[in-house]
């Protein structure tokens, strides 16, 4: 039975790996390299600015996660964690299970560093929560800024009541979560009954355990949670500068708030199509819709912005592939060292 289970796990991993590689190939094949070449030629060395911005944003995202590891931070450096995060995010982007698959892989890749499964999953979940909540906050701020602009008021009128209902739901979601996190007294750990062998029951248990670990992490050290939240917010703000600089390079007079609104809006739209590997077509649609909302309707602009953002994605996919062998080697060394310490 144990050997069969081990075989099934290997088979599932192989199928997932093949699926991810297939979706990455589809993403690459759907990238117009001639168009990318022309756009890169048009902006020249300034493309390095876009790569630099995303690197700094990813670094702050990694730092936000590093904080969530608590005492386990001593077991892995922030640069090694950056590699783990980059590989996990790449897998998540091209996995039908989206960020769930990527986050589970991140937790798995922490085990060789002597970090328990529970602590790894707790850190990943807490980090993801701070990322999502900070994104919602910035999206609400960007929408408030948009509502003060004449072009924004016109756009919001055309969307109608649905927009205000959506905003109200986001605010309610934030308030309910923070109330539950800070004031809720319940701290009982979920128990999985031995006869509960159903897949859905086990999945429900995992979700409850994850929620418990998030709350336990907050109660253990609230300062870590808010520190992570702050770093996640900085991560989004810096990342949004990519859109700002793209529009500057294309000759538009914009302010950083344009970039924040566009980036947050596109991410919300991409989240609706998270099940689409690589969000093929979803991101391009989001770029077009958000640019129209801020009054930039020229087709050449959203096409150029989409191409440049696709070029940036291809670059970081390549970096993920380059880093993975080094990560595997380092994790094996860390695992060997950890086992040696246990034997001693």
Rosetta silent file (secondary structure, phi, psi, omega in degrees, C-alpha in Angstrom):
SEQUENCE: XXXXXXXXXXXXXXXXXXXXXXXXXXXXXXXXXXXXXXXXXXXXXXXXXXXXXXXXXXXXXXXXXXXXXXXXXXXXXXXXXXXXXXXXXXXXXXXXXXXXXXXXXXXXXXXXXXXXXXXXXXXXXXXXXXXXXXXXXXXXXXXXXXXXXXXXXXXXXXXXXXXXXXXXXXXXXXXXXXXXXXXXXXXXXXXXXXXXXXXXXXXXXXXXXXXXXXXXXXXXXXXXXXXXXXXXXXXXXXXXXXXXXXXXXXXXXXXXXXXXXXXXXXXXXXXXXXXXXXXXXXXXXXXXXXXXXXXXXXXXXXXXXXXXXXXXXXXXXXXXXXXXXXXXXXXXXXXXXXXXXXXX
SCORE:     score description
SCORE:     0.000 S_00000001
   1 L     0.000  -44.257  179.687    0.000    0.000    0.000 S_00000001
   2 H   -64.125  -39.961  179.285    2.815    2.377    0.923 S_00000001
   3 H   -66.268  -37.816  178.881    4.696    1.591   -2.290 S_00000001
   4 H   -65.278  -42.221  178.194    1.527    2.175   -4.336 S_00000001
   5 H   -62.058  -41.669  178.582    0.952    5.519   -2.628 S_00000001
   6 H   -63.068  -40.521  178.560    4.576    6.495   -3.297 S_00000001
   7 H   -64.480  -42.404  179.836    4.158    5.506   -6.956 S_00000001
   8 H   -62.338  -40.347  179.028    0.948    7.538   -7.244 S_00000001
   9 H   -63.668  -42.116  178.580    2.661   10.617   -5.810 S_00000001
  10 H   -64.393  -39.941  179.628    5.509   10.263   -8.300 S_00000001
  11 H   -64.451  -42.486  179.553    3.028    9.828  -11.152 S_00000001
  12 H   -64.064  -43.210  178.627    1.073   12.924  -10.093 S_00000001
  13 H   -61.417  -40.972  179.773    4.275   14.975   -9.834 S_00000001
  14 H   -65.051  -43.251  178.983    5.340   13.814  -13.301 S_00000001
  15 H   -62.497  -43.682  179.326    1.949   14.697  -14.815 S_00000001
  16 H   -63.687  -41.838 -179.944    2.027   18.144  -13.164 S_00000001
  17 H   -62.464  -46.269  178.922    5.583   18.763  -14.355 S_00000001
  18 H   -61.862  -42.662  179.443    4.697   17.808  -17.930 S_00000001
  19 H   -60.787  -43.969  179.831    1.565   19.967  -17.748 S_00000001
  20 H   -63.082  -44.740  179.288    3.517   22.984  -16.511 S_00000001
  21 H   -63.147  -37.912  178.201    6.154   22.579  -19.239 S_00000001
  22 H   -63.512  -46.310 -178.808    3.416   22.275  -21.865 S_00000001
  23 H   -66.490  -35.260  176.433    1.704   25.470  -20.671 S_00000001
  24 H   -65.053  -41.103  177.809    5.021   27.335  -20.568 S_00000001
  25 H   -63.476  -40.883  177.209    5.676   26.228  -24.156 S_00000001
  26 H   -61.209  -42.967  179.118    2.206   27.414  -25.187 S_00000001
  27 H   -60.799  -44.489 -179.063    2.907   30.747  -23.509 S_00000001
  28 H   -67.069  -42.381 -179.635    6.242   31.074  -25.317 S_00000001
  29 H   -66.495  -26.726  177.970    4.777   30.026  -28.682 S_00000001
  30 L   -87.266    2.829  176.852    2.031   32.619  -28.277 S_00000001
  31 L   -91.141  125.926 -179.897    4.618   35.341  -27.711 S_00000001
  32 L   -82.840   96.229 -174.683    5.306   37.415  -30.808 S_00000001
  33 H   -69.416  -28.271  176.242    9.092   37.626  -30.647 S_00000001
  34 H   -66.985  -41.995  178.040    9.299   39.932  -33.670 S_00000001
  35 H   -66.268  -40.506  177.970    6.947   42.398  -31.957 S_00000001
  36 H   -61.277  -43.237  179.596    8.915   42.057  -28.725 S_00000001
  37 H   -60.272  -42.073 -179.711   12.136   42.738  -30.622 S_00000001
  38 H   -66.055  -42.023  179.740   10.664   45.888  -32.181 S_00000001
  39 H   -67.199  -39.699  177.910    9.398   47.212  -28.854 S_00000001
  40 H   -65.942  -37.086  176.818   12.717   46.501  -27.147 S_00000001
  41 H   -65.386  -35.637 -177.575   14.522   48.272  -29.973 S_00000001
  42 H   -68.058  -40.457 -178.507   12.178   51.253  -29.551 S_00000001
  43 H   -96.363  -11.547  174.672   12.845   51.734  -25.845 S_00000001
  44 H    60.607 -138.914 -175.481   16.441   50.467  -25.956 S_00000001
  45 H   -64.624  -14.487 -178.185   18.397   50.160  -22.712 S_00000001
  46 H   -64.685  -17.042  175.693   15.424   51.594  -20.790 S_00000001
  47 H   -60.260  -27.836  177.673   13.978   48.077  -20.689 S_00000001
  48 H   -60.942  -32.567  177.330   16.568   47.437  -17.969 S_00000001
  49 H   -60.228  -42.105 -179.317   14.611   49.883  -15.811 S_00000001
  50 H   -64.154  -41.077  178.068   11.560   47.625  -16.069 S_00000001
  51 H   -66.748  -40.025  178.411   13.607   44.582  -15.091 S_00000001
  52 H   -63.154  -42.052  179.218   15.177   46.494  -12.212 S_00000001
  53 H   -61.696  -47.131 -178.382   11.766   47.597  -10.940 S_00000001
  54 H   -67.486  -34.944  177.822   10.375   44.065  -10.998 S_00000001
  55 H   -62.344  -46.110 -179.778   13.499   42.687   -9.310 S_00000001
  56 H   -63.385  -40.979  178.558   13.161   45.183   -6.438 S_00000001
  57 H   -62.313  -44.743  179.078    9.437   44.412   -6.176 S_00000001
  58 H   -64.269  -35.309  179.217   10.125   40.654   -6.068 S_00000001
  59 H   -63.434  -44.824  178.726   12.807   41.239   -3.442 S_00000001
  60 H   -66.605  -33.816  174.950   10.345   43.047   -1.178 S_00000001
  61 H   -63.343  -40.083  177.178    7.830   40.260   -1.791 S_00000001
  62 H   -66.409  -43.388  179.021   10.476   37.756   -0.688 S_00000001
  63 H   -59.711  -40.524  177.831   11.359   39.869    2.345 S_00000001
  64 H   -59.241  -41.746  178.418    7.664   39.930    3.290 S_00000001
  65 H   -70.629  -40.090 -179.412    7.628   36.118    3.213 S_00000001
  66 H   -56.754  -39.685  178.530   10.967   35.867    5.056 S_00000001
  67 H   -61.339  -37.989 -176.955    9.457   37.757    7.992 S_00000001
  68 H   -68.650  -14.949  179.184    6.614   35.221    8.182 S_00000001
  69 L   -74.418  -13.720  178.585    9.108   32.411    8.795 S_00000001
  70 H    61.926 -129.976 -179.082    9.704   33.722   12.328 S_00000001
  71 H   -66.946  -21.611  179.112   12.595   31.937   14.031 S_00000001
  72 H   -69.737   -8.192  178.681   13.026   29.741   10.949 S_00000001
  73 H   -60.068  -27.276 -178.667   14.476   32.752    9.139 S_00000001
  74 H   -68.697  -18.372 -175.080   17.872   31.755   10.513 S_00000001
  75 H   -86.922  -15.917 -179.240   17.745   28.524    8.481 S_00000001
  76 L  -146.464  132.039 -179.097   17.502   30.134    5.042 S_00000001
  77 L   -74.998  161.253 -178.622   18.875   33.415    3.720 S_00000001
  78 H   -66.823  -29.395  178.736   16.653   35.925    1.980 S_00000001
  79 H   -71.740  -38.763  175.785   18.556   35.413   -1.301 S_00000001
  80 H   -67.271  -37.754  178.180   17.948   31.650   -1.221 S_00000001
  81 H   -66.373  -32.667  175.874   14.322   32.316   -0.367 S_00000001
  82 H   -58.710  -42.238  178.969   14.188   34.661   -3.375 S_00000001
  83 H   -64.469  -44.801  178.243   15.143   31.683   -5.553 S_00000001
  84 H   -59.719  -45.250 -178.859   12.485   29.486   -3.938 S_00000001
  85 H   -63.430  -42.712 -177.186    9.874   32.190   -4.433 S_00000001
  86 H   -63.195  -43.308  178.147   10.822   32.783   -8.058 S_00000001
  87 H   -65.056  -44.468  179.866   10.540   29.083   -8.921 S_00000001
  88 H   -62.637  -41.971  179.542    7.256   28.781   -7.006 S_00000001
  89 H   -66.502  -37.171  177.951    5.743   31.852   -8.669 S_00000001
  90 H   -63.388  -45.469  178.564    6.750   30.554  -12.111 S_00000001
  91 H   -63.542  -43.561 -179.848    5.082   27.201  -11.418 S_00000001
  92 H   -61.440  -35.336 -178.357    2.003   28.944   -9.996 S_00000001
  93 H   -69.087  -29.349 -175.786    1.649   31.103  -13.087 S_00000001
  94 L  -117.132   29.480  179.042    1.581   28.081  -15.407 S_00000001
  95 L  -117.610  132.471  179.112   -0.300   25.608  -13.234 S_00000001
  96 L   -56.212  -25.011  177.417   -4.063   25.032  -13.641 S_00000001
  97 L   -84.498    0.949  175.941   -4.318   25.240   -9.840 S_00000001
  98 L    58.766 -136.881 -172.271   -2.712   28.716  -10.064 S_00000001
  99 H   -63.891  -22.368 -179.604   -1.125   30.130   -6.891 S_00000001
 100 H   -61.669  -48.945  179.009   -2.235   27.097   -4.843 S_00000001
 101 H   -63.196  -41.649  179.150    0.137   24.804   -6.713 S_00000001
 102 H   -64.671  -41.214 -179.171    2.921   27.383   -6.619 S_00000001
 103 H   -69.769  -37.554  177.096    2.518   28.018   -2.890 S_00000001
 104 H   -64.830  -37.193  177.518    2.476   24.313   -2.063 S_00000001
 105 H   -65.396  -40.083  177.608    5.687   23.899   -4.038 S_00000001
 106 H   -57.861  -46.851  179.865    7.285   26.751   -2.083 S_00000001
 107 H   -62.131  -39.913  179.591    6.434   25.036    1.189 S_00000001
 108 H   -63.856  -38.470 -177.047    7.813   21.744   -0.131 S_00000001
 109 H   -74.793   -9.318  177.119   11.089   23.393   -1.171 S_00000001
 110 H   -86.125  -18.586 -175.456   11.629   24.690    2.371 S_00000001
 111 H   -58.385  -43.399 -179.291   11.752   21.202    3.920 S_00000001
 112 H   -60.774  -16.188 -179.642   15.431   20.477    3.047 S_00000001
 113 H   -90.503   11.202  177.702   16.384   23.549    5.094 S_00000001
 114 L    81.093   20.386  178.061   15.018   21.935    8.267 S_00000001
 115 L  -100.236  123.948 -176.493   11.716   23.831    8.236 S_00000001
 116 L   -63.848  157.773  179.447    8.753   21.645    9.182 S_00000001
 117 H   -58.532  -41.955 -178.815    5.792   21.231    6.826 S_00000001
 118 H   -63.704  -46.096  179.803    3.502   23.006    9.284 S_00000001
 119 H   -66.772  -39.008 -179.920    5.815   26.008    9.668 S_00000001
 120 H   -64.140  -48.061  179.470    6.477   26.167    5.919 S_00000001
 121 H   -64.615  -38.478  178.861    2.763   26.086    5.022 S_00000001
 122 H   -62.376  -44.055 -179.582    1.982   28.590    7.773 S_00000001
 123 H   -65.639  -41.296 -179.989    4.601   31.043    6.471 S_00000001
 124 H   -64.948  -44.927 -178.990    3.419   30.665    2.873 S_00000001
 125 H   -65.469  -44.406  179.589   -0.236   31.121    3.843 S_00000001
 126 H   -63.511  -42.516  178.215    0.448   34.112    6.098 S_00000001
 127 H   -62.311  -42.628  179.744    2.606   35.726    3.436 S_00000001
 128 H   -63.141  -39.468  179.224   -0.095   35.159    0.793 S_00000001
 129 H   -63.026  -45.147 -179.568   -2.719   36.719    3.082 S_00000001
 130 H   -65.047  -35.191  178.195   -0.612   39.847    3.651 S_00000001
 131 H   -65.461  -45.716 -177.984   -0.003   40.102   -0.113 S_00000001
 132 H   -67.979  -45.005 -178.075   -3.722   39.823   -0.938 S_00000001
 133 H   -65.819  -39.461  177.752   -4.867   42.198    1.823 S_00000001
 134 H   -68.008  -33.763  177.015   -2.274   44.843    0.911 S_00000001
 135 H   -65.002  -42.718  178.869   -3.313   44.518   -2.729 S_00000001
 136 H   -61.958  -43.299  179.174   -6.962   45.108   -1.797 S_00000001
 137 H   -59.202  -47.450 -177.917   -5.986   48.184    0.231 S_00000001
 138 H   -67.879  -34.788  177.073   -3.989   49.674   -2.643 S_00000001
 139 H   -64.035  -41.456  178.385   -6.750   48.886   -5.134 S_00000001
 140 H   -65.089  -40.913  177.509   -9.253   50.742   -2.943 S_00000001
 141 H   -62.982  -42.651  179.822   -6.885   53.724   -2.651 S_00000001
 142 H   -64.415  -39.280  178.418   -6.398   53.740   -6.438 S_00000001
 143 H   -67.157  -38.006  176.850  -10.185   53.614   -7.008 S_00000001
 144 H   -62.638  -42.738  178.130  -10.677   56.514   -4.582 S_00000001
 145 H   -63.120  -41.334 -179.741   -8.073   58.503   -6.520 S_00000001
 146 H   -63.563  -38.163 -177.614   -9.805   57.609   -9.801 S_00000001
 147 H   -66.432  -17.664  179.471  -13.192   58.767   -8.471 S_00000001
 148 L   -87.375  -11.676 -179.697  -11.732   62.259   -7.915 S_00000001
 149 L   -93.389  148.201 -179.304  -10.724   62.582  -11.582 S_00000001
 150 H   -62.715  -44.570  179.994  -13.148   63.744  -14.263 S_00000001
 151 H   -64.718  -33.837  179.270  -12.225   60.891  -16.601 S_00000001
 152 H   -69.442  -40.663  179.249  -12.617   58.472  -13.690 S_00000001
 153 H   -61.999  -38.897  177.851  -16.079   59.747  -12.783 S_00000001
 154 H   -65.006  -43.136 -179.404  -17.198   59.204  -16.373 S_00000001
 155 H   -65.453  -41.632 -178.785  -15.780   55.679  -16.397 S_00000001
 156 H   -67.644  -33.521  176.569  -17.378   54.771  -13.064 S_00000001
 157 H   -64.459  -37.765 -179.756  -20.779   56.028  -14.247 S_00000001
 158 H   -69.757  -30.064  177.905  -20.545   53.742  -17.264 S_00000001
 159 H   -74.627  -38.706  175.145  -19.776   50.750  -15.010 S_00000001
 160 L    87.320 -158.946 -173.595  -22.716   51.570  -12.773 S_00000001
 161 H   -65.135  -24.578 -178.240  -23.810   50.172   -9.426 S_00000001
 162 H   -59.212  -35.674 -179.734  -21.850   46.934   -9.899 S_00000001
 163 H   -64.180  -44.754 -176.946  -18.607   48.819   -9.239 S_00000001
 164 H   -70.478  -32.979  175.281  -19.813   50.198   -5.897 S_00000001
 165 H   -64.957  -43.065  179.346  -21.135   46.791   -4.830 S_00000001
 166 H   -61.673  -45.211  179.249  -17.735   45.279   -5.659 S_00000001
 167 H   -63.145  -42.263  179.352  -15.906   47.968   -3.648 S_00000001
 168 H   -62.020  -38.842  178.986  -18.290   47.495   -0.699 S_00000001
 169 H   -66.175  -39.238  178.322  -17.614   43.749   -0.736 S_00000001
 170 H   -64.345  -43.463  179.098  -13.853   44.324   -0.713 S_00000001
 171 H   -63.255  -43.974  179.777  -14.116   46.701    2.253 S_00000001
 172 H   -62.559  -42.467  178.819  -16.364   44.234    4.099 S_00000001
 173 H   -58.767  -45.333  178.708  -13.938   41.382    3.366 S_00000001
 174 H   -60.976  -47.618 -177.054  -11.051   43.383    4.826 S_00000001
 175 H   -63.977  -44.342 -179.388  -12.982   44.366    7.948 S_00000001
 176 H   -62.993  -43.499 -178.407  -14.262   40.839    8.609 S_00000001
 177 H   -64.564  -47.283 -178.016  -10.816   39.302    8.204 S_00000001
 178 H   -65.918  -35.125  176.279   -9.068   41.793   10.468 S_00000001
 179 H   -63.473  -46.008  179.309  -11.806   41.442   13.100 S_00000001
 180 H   -62.195  -41.170 -176.092  -11.443   37.646   12.992 S_00000001
 181 H   -69.044  -42.197 -171.505   -7.644   37.859   13.136 S_00000001
 182 H   -90.377  -40.386 -169.390   -7.384   40.384   15.972 S_00000001
 183 H  -107.877  -17.823 -178.014  -10.455   39.886   18.151 S_00000001
 184 L   -64.335  137.798 -176.642  -11.645   36.312   17.626 S_00000001
 185 L   -94.372  -18.416 -175.777  -11.025   34.156   20.728 S_00000001
 186 L   -67.659  125.818  179.982  -11.298   30.741   19.100 S_00000001
 187 L  -137.611   18.804 -177.838   -7.921   29.024   18.920 S_00000001
 188 L   -74.899  130.918 -178.808   -8.812   25.314   18.938 S_00000001
 189 L   -75.862  133.907  179.516   -6.766   23.286   16.493 S_00000001
 190 L   -63.851  145.006 -179.522   -8.859   21.250   14.011 S_00000001
 191 L  -117.345  128.078  178.091   -8.775   17.486   14.507 S_00000001
 192 L   -92.951  115.149  179.544   -8.927   15.036   11.627 S_00000001
 193 L   -67.211  145.659 -176.072  -10.813   11.899   12.672 S_00000001
 194 L   -62.687  -30.086 -178.990   -9.114    8.645   11.760 S_00000001
 195 L   -88.586    3.165  178.870  -12.157    7.409    9.844 S_00000001
 196 L   -88.541   79.593 -176.314  -12.369   10.602    7.780 S_00000001
 197 L  -100.000    7.332  178.678  -10.679    9.220    4.697 S_00000001
 198 L   -73.706  146.143 -178.151  -12.635   11.176    2.114 S_00000001
 199 H   -63.170  -43.198 -178.703  -10.685   13.529   -0.131 S_00000001
 200 H   -66.452  -37.178  178.950  -13.051   16.462    0.451 S_00000001
 201 H   -67.026  -41.499  179.141  -12.956   15.955    4.232 S_00000001
 202 H   -66.320  -38.570  177.766   -9.191   15.846    4.244 S_00000001
 203 H   -64.090  -43.126  178.183   -9.072   18.963    2.060 S_00000001
 204 H   -61.218  -39.671  177.409  -11.464   20.765    4.414 S_00000001
 205 H   -62.203  -43.185 -179.639   -9.219   19.760    7.326 S_00000001
 206 H   -61.521  -40.603  179.636   -6.154   21.158    5.516 S_00000001
 207 H   -64.807  -45.256  179.458   -7.939   24.474    4.940 S_00000001
 208 H   -63.252  -38.904  178.714   -8.995   24.687    8.613 S_00000001
 209 H   -65.155  -38.480  179.345   -5.455   23.819    9.709 S_00000001
 210 H   -64.963  -43.460  178.384   -4.052   26.507    7.444 S_00000001
 211 H   -62.717  -42.021  177.514   -6.457   29.094    8.871 S_00000001
 212 H   -60.076  -43.272 -178.171   -5.503   28.003   12.388 S_00000001
 213 H   -66.624  -34.965  177.113   -1.800   28.396   11.582 S_00000001
 214 H   -63.180  -46.940 -179.564   -2.344   31.907   10.194 S_00000001
 215 H   -66.491  -40.164  178.697   -4.094   32.978   13.375 S_00000001
 216 H   -62.289  -41.066  178.546   -1.501   31.236   15.565 S_00000001
 217 H   -61.128  -40.913  179.549    1.256   33.005   13.653 S_00000001
 218 H   -67.641  -43.927 -178.261   -0.439   36.359   14.261 S_00000001
 219 H   -66.811  -33.030 -179.629   -1.027   35.671   17.972 S_00000001
 220 H   -64.320  -43.909  179.624    2.565   34.509   18.402 S_00000001
 221 L  -156.007   89.337 -179.690    3.967   37.783   17.103 S_00000001
 222 H   -57.048  -30.753 -178.076    1.560   40.412   15.654 S_00000001
 223 H   -61.315  -38.597  178.303    4.550   42.614   14.814 S_00000001
 224 H   -61.542  -42.269 -178.974    5.789   40.069   12.256 S_00000001
 225 H   -61.871  -48.157 -176.844    2.388   40.053   10.544 S_00000001
 226 H   -71.413  -31.065  175.139    2.192   43.834   10.226 S_00000001
 227 H   -64.481  -44.992  177.632    5.833   44.033    9.164 S_00000001
 228 H   -63.176  -40.708  178.651    5.098   41.503    6.432 S_00000001
 229 H   -60.256  -44.138  179.186    1.965   43.468    5.479 S_00000001
 230 H   -63.176  -45.591 -179.440    4.003   46.664    5.147 S_00000001
 231 H   -65.781  -35.922  176.943    6.665   44.979    2.997 S_00000001
 232 H   -65.004  -37.723  177.673    3.962   43.414    0.799 S_00000001
 233 H   -64.076  -43.745  177.538    2.466   46.878    0.299 S_00000001
 234 H   -62.208  -39.374  177.635    5.872   48.240   -0.739 S_00000001
 235 H   -55.169  -47.110 -179.752    6.207   45.252   -3.088 S_00000001
 236 H   -68.216  -41.497 -177.739    2.997   46.238   -4.912 S_00000001
 237 H   -62.273  -46.122  179.479    3.819   49.955   -5.021 S_00000001
 238 H   -65.760  -42.246  179.293    7.245   49.358   -6.567 S_00000001
 239 H   -60.418  -33.680 -178.775    5.849   46.771   -8.990 S_00000001
 240 H   -69.357  -17.063  178.916    3.221   49.252  -10.209 S_00000001
 241 H   -67.116  -18.318  176.767    6.000   51.578  -11.355 S_00000001
 242 H   -58.988  -48.408  178.825    6.505   49.240  -14.311 S_00000001
 243 H   -62.697  -41.831 -179.828    3.246   50.479  -15.880 S_00000001
 244 H   -58.318  -47.428 -178.467    4.154   54.069  -15.003 S_00000001
 245 H   -71.237  -34.262  176.983    7.512   53.879  -16.785 S_00000001
 246 H   -59.410  -45.563  179.576    6.065   52.063  -19.795 S_00000001
 247 H   -66.941  -35.825  175.339    3.620   54.924  -20.333 S_00000001
 248 H   -62.947  -44.006 -179.938    6.407   57.463  -19.831 S_00000001
 249 H   -63.709  -29.180 -179.375    8.527   55.658  -22.443 S_00000001
 250 L   -87.684    4.312  173.022    5.566   55.745  -24.835 S_00000001
 251 L    92.979   14.961 -179.180    5.318   59.520  -24.456 S_00000001
 252 L   -97.301  142.519  177.901    2.392   59.895  -22.048 S_00000001
 253 L   -89.019  103.116 -176.549    2.314   62.418  -19.231 S_00000001
 254 L  -131.877  169.084  176.215    1.347   60.314  -16.224 S_00000001
 255 L  -119.950  161.871 -178.438    1.905   60.160  -12.466 S_00000001
 256 H   -54.403  -28.323  179.203    2.781   57.092  -10.346 S_00000001
 257 H   -64.256  -29.127  174.357   -0.881   56.771   -9.258 S_00000001
 258 H   -60.218  -46.270 -179.915   -1.728   55.906  -12.877 S_00000001
 259 H   -61.884  -41.662 -179.783    0.668   52.990  -12.638 S_00000001
 260 H   -63.579  -46.340  179.988   -0.805   51.852   -9.301 S_00000001
 261 H   -61.983  -46.303 -178.653   -4.377   51.958  -10.615 S_00000001
 262 H   -62.764  -46.746 -176.757   -3.484   50.137  -13.828 S_00000001
 263 H   -65.721  -47.343 -179.854   -1.438   47.443  -12.098 S_00000001
 264 H   -63.801  -39.904  179.537   -3.974   46.776   -9.325 S_00000001
 265 H   -64.747  -43.548 -179.952   -6.849   46.747  -11.814 S_00000001
 266 H   -64.896  -38.641  179.529   -5.101   44.321  -14.162 S_00000001
 267 H   -64.311  -39.703  177.005   -4.263   42.007  -11.248 S_00000001
 268 H   -61.801  -43.429  179.330   -7.930   41.934  -10.200 S_00000001
 269 H   -66.238  -41.206  178.416   -8.933   41.030  -13.771 S_00000001
 270 H   -63.620  -33.871  179.924   -6.181   38.399  -13.974 S_00000001
 271 H   -62.813  -33.255  178.448   -7.424   36.880  -10.706 S_00000001
 272 H   -66.792  -26.405  178.760  -10.782   36.223  -12.368 S_00000001
 273 L  -112.308   33.049 -175.921   -8.938   34.172  -14.991 S_00000001
 274 L   -62.867  -24.530 -178.668   -6.412   32.592  -12.619 S_00000001
 275 L   -74.134  -13.142  178.517   -7.348   29.106  -13.871 S_00000001
 276 L   -84.933  112.959 -178.347   -5.966   30.027  -17.329 S_00000001
 277 H   -56.639  126.510 -179.194   -2.259   29.062  -17.297 S_00000001
 278 H    75.033   -0.561 -176.784   -0.136   32.138  -17.885 S_00000001
 279 H    48.868   42.077 -179.813   -3.382   34.161  -18.080 S_00000001
 280 L   -58.888  122.333  179.605   -3.002   34.087  -21.873 S_00000001
 281 L    85.317  -31.250 -178.732   -5.241   36.766  -23.306 S_00000001
 282 H   -68.921  -46.096 -179.376   -6.611   37.707  -19.866 S_00000001
 283 H   -64.437  -41.263  179.773   -3.750   40.075  -19.046 S_00000001
 284 H   -62.212  -41.040  176.983   -3.919   41.703  -22.492 S_00000001
 285 H   -63.524  -42.666  178.427   -7.657   42.261  -22.029 S_00000001
 286 H   -61.884  -41.490  177.358   -7.008   43.695  -18.568 S_00000001
 287 H   -58.649  -45.477 -178.136   -4.376   46.072  -19.968 S_00000001
 288 H   -64.595  -45.764 -177.858   -6.833   47.333  -22.588 S_00000001
 289 H   -63.455  -46.192 -176.734   -9.726   47.782  -20.144 S_00000001
 290 H   -69.706  -37.442  177.406   -7.692   49.623  -17.514 S_00000001
 291 H   -64.279  -36.630  177.803   -5.983   51.902  -20.019 S_00000001
 292 H   -64.672  -37.398 -178.956   -9.411   52.830  -21.409 S_00000001
 293 H   -63.279  -35.047  179.810  -10.619   53.717  -17.911 S_00000001
 294 L   -91.558   10.031  173.467   -7.814   56.280  -17.502 S_00000001
 295 L    88.505   14.585  177.403   -8.537   57.720  -20.941 S_00000001
 296 L  -108.715   97.176 -171.971   -5.788   56.026  -22.973 S_00000001
 297 L  -107.881   -3.252 -179.717   -7.679   54.242  -25.726 S_00000001
 298 L   -61.381  127.422 -177.816   -5.103   54.099  -28.545 S_00000001
 299 H   -60.532  -34.177 -178.019   -4.730   50.480  -29.636 S_00000001
 300 H   -64.969  -28.953 -176.858   -0.996   50.821  -30.164 S_00000001
 301 H   -71.243  -50.775 -177.666   -0.469   51.729  -26.499 S_00000001
 302 H   -68.595  -29.070  175.845   -2.110   48.689  -24.919 S_00000001
 303 H   -67.189  -46.003  179.827   -0.462   46.449  -27.496 S_00000001
 304 H   -63.064  -44.266  179.394    2.960   47.964  -26.717 S_00000001
 305 H   -61.648  -42.444 -179.702    2.359   47.750  -22.952 S_00000001
 306 H   -64.743  -40.707 -179.475    1.253   44.117  -23.277 S_00000001
 307 H   -65.366  -44.119 -179.220    4.294   43.215  -25.375 S_00000001
 308 H   -66.204  -39.011  177.819    6.730   44.837  -22.953 S_00000001
 309 H   -68.886  -34.912  176.062    5.106   43.148  -19.959 S_00000001
 310 H   -65.758  -39.177  178.078    5.205   39.833  -21.823 S_00000001
 311 H   -62.230  -40.961  177.666    8.931   40.377  -22.484 S_00000001
 312 H   -63.699  -40.700  178.354    9.484   40.958  -18.780 S_00000001
 313 H   -62.867  -43.299  179.295    7.595   37.744  -17.955 S_00000001
 314 H   -61.341  -38.976  179.007    9.686   35.743  -20.418 S_00000001
 315 H   -60.688  -46.720 -176.050   12.858   37.115  -18.829 S_00000001
 316 H   -75.517  -25.342  171.934   11.818   36.007  -15.334 S_00000001
 317 H   -64.138  -44.915  178.365   10.636   32.620  -16.594 S_00000001
 318 H   -61.055  -40.980  178.008   14.130   32.116  -17.996 S_00000001
 319 H   -62.347  -39.564  178.232   15.612   33.207  -14.663 S_00000001
 320 H   -60.407  -43.017  178.495   13.390   30.659  -12.902 S_00000001
 321 H   -66.171  -37.661 -179.551   14.727   27.857  -15.118 S_00000001
 322 H   -68.662  -39.307 -176.499   18.311   29.013  -14.574 S_00000001
 323 H   -75.403  -28.162 -172.826   17.911   29.209  -10.792 S_00000001
 324 H   -57.050  -47.765  179.220   16.137   25.850  -10.349 S_00000001
 325 H   -60.009  -38.626  177.602   19.233   23.579  -10.737 S_00000001
 326 H   -65.021  -38.131  179.080   21.149   25.752   -8.253 S_00000001
 327 H   -64.821  -43.495  179.427   18.197   25.556   -5.871 S_00000001
 328 H   -61.830  -43.841 -179.931   18.060   21.759   -6.127 S_00000001
 329 H   -63.842  -44.881 -178.748   21.790   21.499   -5.466 S_00000001
 330 H   -66.121  -39.670 -178.956   21.633   23.880   -2.523 S_00000001
 331 H   -67.432  -35.275  176.918   18.595   22.148   -1.012 S_00000001
 332 H   -64.994  -42.070  178.102   20.348   18.751   -1.233 S_00000001
 333 H   -64.201  -42.229  179.614   23.374   20.178    0.556 S_00000001
 334 H   -64.662  -39.760  178.858   21.154   21.757    3.196 S_00000001
 335 H   -64.948  -42.736  179.027   19.269   18.478    3.646 S_00000001
 336 H   -62.543  -43.645  179.184   22.539   16.526    4.009 S_00000001
 337 H   -63.576  -40.761 -179.894   23.842   19.038    6.558 S_00000001
 338 H   -64.194  -44.068  178.331   20.564   18.901    8.454 S_00000001
 339 H   -64.276  -37.345  177.983   20.618   15.096    8.582 S_00000001
 340 H   -63.269  -40.124  178.647   24.251   15.188    9.713 S_00000001
 341 H   -65.876  -36.734 -179.646   23.340   17.497   12.590 S_00000001
 342 H   -67.131  -42.180  179.241   20.515   15.181   13.611 S_00000001
 343 H   -61.792  -42.802  178.719   22.853   12.156   13.623 S_00000001
 344 L   -61.690    0.000    0.000   25.379   14.039   15.720 S_00000001
